């Protein structure tokens, strides 16, 4: 009986094992195609690779932060450089010839998307691109005047992006200077008049200053190496210094900060990054956030299949006064409570 029971048990085990093997085999056979194709589909979605080109006119904190914001938005959407994203980053170093050559090179390459940072880069890329590759611009002052797009709400074609200026920001800063610096009768501006964006902003500043009876005194340059001399030439001719979103000037802004500090003269800028570096005040925003906004547009195009021409050109709406108290001390500025009162977000926008 024992032997029969043992053999019966062994027979039952073998039957179960065989049944189990048969079930596994059936599972693989029946669902293998579906599972594999499901994995393949998921895998393709996860491993889909993208190639983008970035043309940046020059390296300086605002434009660098813009680029970082763009890449961060892509990363947050699962498009990661070095994993499923290849980035061709080109920097013109503020040289017009380089800028055009970069645009032509990018136009001849096969990219899923092209990003142009700063007005000169955007102009060159748009003029050079002969196919329908989507183009997004960032850090462009006036895309209409620069002839990058012809309509902000409905750009059409293959170009859209975000403007990094709001005329209200310039007006508010000039009003702030007039209200809090009564001794400022002449505001000195270092400017490269070859940059259309700088000229536009200078004109807006002049209009705002004219209402207060303040003169805008210009010191023109053609390249970054001339910034120091231009800033020094304004000492004695101006009561304070100011710069626009002028790529050539911002690249040499350290020398303006030093000149302002050495001569105890207030220095106002047009972007937060320059204030963080050592200018006293601006009305603006973080360029990282500006870039992130453009990066979100890039995600809409790359992952969600949106047509770039259907995405409206955006502008920074949330503006605030930003003050640097260390810069104030270095430039001989006594910052009163009334001067701080105009800062809405004092925790983040009063830099200690």
Secondary structure, DSSP 4 states (H G I P E B T S, - for coil): -HHHHHHHHHHHHHHHHHHHHHHHHHHHHHHHHHHHHHHHHHHHHHH--EEEEEEES---HHHHHHHHHHHHHHHHTT--BTTTEEEEEEE-TT-HHHHHHHHHHHHHS--SEEEEESHHHHHHHHHH--S---EEEEEES-TTTTTS-S-SS---TTEEEEES--HHHHHHHHHHHHHH-TT--EEEEEE-TTSHHHHHHHHHHHHHHHTTTPEEEEEE-SSGGGHHHHHHHHBTTBSEEE--S-HHHHTTHHHHHHHHHHTT--EE-SSHHHHHHT--EEEE--HHHHHHHHHHHHHHHHTT---GGGSPPEE----EEEEEHHHHHHTT----HHHHTT-S-HHHHEE-
